[in-house]
Amino acid sequence: MAHIFSDRVRQTSLTAGTGTLTLSADAVNGFRRFSDVLATNDTCDYYVTQGANWETGIGTLASATALARTQVLASSNGGAAVNFAASIKDVGMTILGTRWRDATIGNRGLIFDCHMSNGGSATTMDVHAGMVAADAYPYPLLVVPNLIWKVTSAWAAGANSGGNLDGGTLGASTWAYWFVIGKLDGTTEVGFSTSLTPPLPSGYVWKRYIGQRVTDGSGNWRTVVQYGDHHILGTPGLDLATTNAATSPTNVTVSVPRGRSDIVAKLWLTCSAASTLYGAVRPATSVSLATPGTANGANFGTIGAGLGVSELNVPVNSSAQVQYAVSVGSATVNMWTAGWLDPRGKDL
């Protein structure tokens, strides 16, 4: 299904009532048929006029000659569907005044605010007011007018209600993708899912990823402080603690969002060894990291006998992994995740 805008689309209909319109076989002279520009189940902005009666809304092409009045947005009947008489009506495609934002694509990737913060309870997450562009053409703007907060139970509309688009209560130690979701009439809401392609509630057709959060072992949201695209864990995650460090490239899963390839981990490392130590942490790519040494450098420095501390920003793969190695196998290495950088869909 796609929402289509096109010029000079106009047919007639004799259908009576408030239901689906049966369209004429041919277009009005000088115009095209709906089926010339829409595939079955595509949607569009439509208008119907019959004398003093009129209606505008979102239509769905149910078949080559049938246009369903999916959502009436305005009408001569106080905004409700018009009960048209069984005589000729003019039916055409338009761009509705209430949906002017949808006609522009220059907003692709836009995100303004909509940052998240831990709410008033351990299972509550706040999404702050802001504006985002949907992640599919024509990238309409989705406006979140006020702070809205959700708990970990099944999704329901409104503040202080459930946010889980998958249904049920989110489990312990689980990462969730958060979204702004929207209807064709501009209504917006927020919710989360364990999938980047979440099931949307009835009537919602747009979505935009705005970040990820994770629950702890008790099913409560872990505390994260957000500064734009930067996310700082309230308690850093200890993701590697070894007294027998790897001298060959080894993957480590770190405490950052999963499922995306645009996340950069903010890592802290403490290392100690009885002799001079070289070490490196790199993205876990298909090209393996060479064993660190004087010939190939070391991105967390050369550490003499004793303790060394480093802070690194390292891109992760979609499994939230980085790759590390050191030059001394008897070294002690601790790797902590302090947070991450997430562009939140700006790179669409």
FENFENSUL-V597272 format. One line per field, one symbol per residue. ss: DSSP state (h for helix, s for strand, l for the rest). A space follows every 50 residues. Layout:
ss: ???
//
This chain:
ss: llssllllssssslllslllsssllllllllslhhhhlllllssssssss llsssssssssssllssssssssssllllllllsllllssssslllhhhh hhhlllllllsssllsssllllllsssllsssslllllllsssslllsss ssssllllllssssllllllllllsssssssssllllsssssslllllll lllsssssssssssslllllsllssssllsssssssssssssllllllls ssslllllllllssssssssssslllssssssslllllllllslllslll lssllsssssssssslllllsssssslllllsssssssssssllllll
//
